[in-house]
């Protein structure tokens, strides 16, 4: 996911190249954006109710 595509409420999936292998393929919703607009960290509410912080490039947008 490109940094400028990341918006609050967007559904996302942890990508294949994410650093945390145990989370790959899981989905959630962006609930927070942190950092410089060109290189964001994103707070994601996962489907299990936990929240995780990811770099924008670790996520893929899930089509609605």
C-alpha positions in Angstrom: 0.0 0.0 0.0 1.3 3.4 -0.9 1.4 6.0 1.9 -1.0 8.4 0.2 -3.6 5.5 -0.2 -3.9 4.9 3.5 -7.0 6.4 5.0 -8.8 5.9 8.3 -11.4 3.2 7.9 -9.8 1.4 4.9 -9.8 -2.4 5.0 -6.3 -3.9 4.7 -4.5 -7.2 4.7 -1.0 -7.9 6.0 1.1 -8.5 3.0 3.3 -11.4 2.1 6.4 -9.2 2.7 5.4 -8.1 6.1 8.0 -8.5 8.8 5.7 -10.4 11.2 5.1 -13.8 9.5 2.5 -14.8 12.1 0.3 -11.9 10.9 0.6 -12.4 7.1 -2.8 -12.7 5.4 -4.8 -11.3 8.4 -7.2 -8.5 7.7 -8.3 -5.4 9.7 -9.2 -1.7 9.4 -7.0 1.3 9.7 -7.8 3.2 12.9 -4.8 5.6 13.1 -2.1 7.2 11.0 1.3 8.3 12.5 4.4 10.0 11.2 5.3 11.8 8.0 2.6 11.7 5.2 5.1 10.1 2.8 6.1 7.3 5.2 3.3 6.4 7.5 2.9 4.0 10.3 -0.6 2.7 10.5 -2.6 1.5 13.5 -4.8 -1.4 12.4 -7.7 -2.9 14.3 -7.4 -6.6 13.5 -10.5 -8.9 13.2 -9.7 -10.5 16.5 -10.1 -7.2 18.3 -6.3 -6.5 18.8 -4.5 -3.6 17.3 -1.2 -3.7 15.6 1.1 -1.0 14.2 2.4 -1.5 10.7 4.5 0.5 8.1 2.3 1.4 5.1 4.4 -0.9 2.8 3.5 -4.0 5.0 -0.2 -3.7 4.1 -2.3 -4.3 1.0 -5.7 -2.7 0.5 -8.7 -5.1 0.5 -11.3 -4.3 -2.2 -14.7 -3.6 -0.8 
